Amino acid sequence: MSATRARYARVKSPPPLATTPRTVTDIAHATGFCDASHLINMFRGAFGLSPAEYRRVGTPVRVSSFG
C-alpha cells in the first residue's frame, strides 16, 4: 500500500473531530501528513467538507472512492 493510500485510509475513518480538543495540525501529524493542508485536502476529497465543517456538522456527507 502506498503512503498516500495509507494516509487516505486513515482519513476515511476520521477521529472524532467533533469531540476531540486536538487541533487539525496535531491530527495531521499524528496520522502521517506533513502538514494540515494535506490532511484538509484529502479529508475534503473523502467527505466533501473540511475538518472544520465536519466538526460543526458532526457527520460526513459522502465518502468518495480513491483511485
C-alpha positions as CSV (number, residue, x, y, z in Angstrom):
1,M,0.0,0.0,0.0
2,S,1.4,3.4,-1.0
3,A,1.9,6.0,1.7
4,T,-0.8,8.2,0.1
5,R,-3.3,5.3,0.2
6,A,-2.4,4.6,3.8
7,R,-3.0,8.2,4.8
8,Y,-6.3,8.1,2.8
9,A,-7.4,5.0,4.7
10,R,-6.8,6.8,8.0
11,V,-8.8,9.8,6.7
12,K,-11.7,7.5,5.7
13,S,-12.1,6.7,9.4
14,P,-11.7,10.1,10.9
15,P,-11.0,10.7,14.6
16,P,-13.9,12.1,16.5
17,L,-13.3,15.6,15.3
18,A,-16.5,16.9,16.8
19,T,-15.4,15.8,20.3
20,T,-11.6,16.0,20.4
21,P,-9.7,19.1,21.6
22,R,-6.8,18.2,19.3
23,T,-6.0,20.7,16.5
24,V,-6.2,19.6,12.9
25,T,-2.5,20.2,12.7
26,D,-1.9,17.8,15.6
27,I,-4.2,15.2,14.0
28,A,-2.5,15.6,10.6
29,H,1.0,15.0,12.1
30,A,-0.3,12.0,14.2
31,T,-1.8,10.4,11.0
32,G,1.3,10.8,8.9
33,F,0.6,14.0,7.0
34,C,3.4,16.6,6.6
35,D,1.0,19.5,7.4
36,A,-2.6,20.3,8.0
37,S,-3.3,21.4,4.4
38,H,-2.6,18.0,3.0
39,L,-5.0,16.4,5.6
40,I,-7.6,19.0,4.8
41,N,-7.4,18.4,1.1
42,M,-7.7,14.7,1.4
43,F,-10.4,14.9,4.0
44,R,-12.4,17.3,1.8
45,G,-12.0,14.8,-1.1
46,A,-13.2,11.9,1.0
47,F,-16.1,13.6,2.8
48,G,-17.0,16.6,0.8
49,L,-16.3,19.1,3.6
50,S,-13.3,20.4,5.6
51,P,-12.4,19.1,9.0
52,A,-13.7,22.4,10.5
53,E,-17.0,21.9,8.7
54,Y,-17.1,18.3,9.9
55,R,-16.7,19.5,13.4
56,R,-19.7,21.8,13.0
57,V,-21.8,19.1,11.3
58,G,-20.5,16.1,13.2
59,T,-21.0,13.5,10.4
60,P,-19.6,13.0,6.9
61,V,-21.8,14.0,3.9
62,R,-20.3,11.5,1.5
63,V,-17.4,9.1,1.0
64,S,-15.8,9.1,-2.4
65,S,-13.7,6.4,-3.9
66,F,-9.9,6.8,-4.1
67,G,-8.2,5.9,-7.3
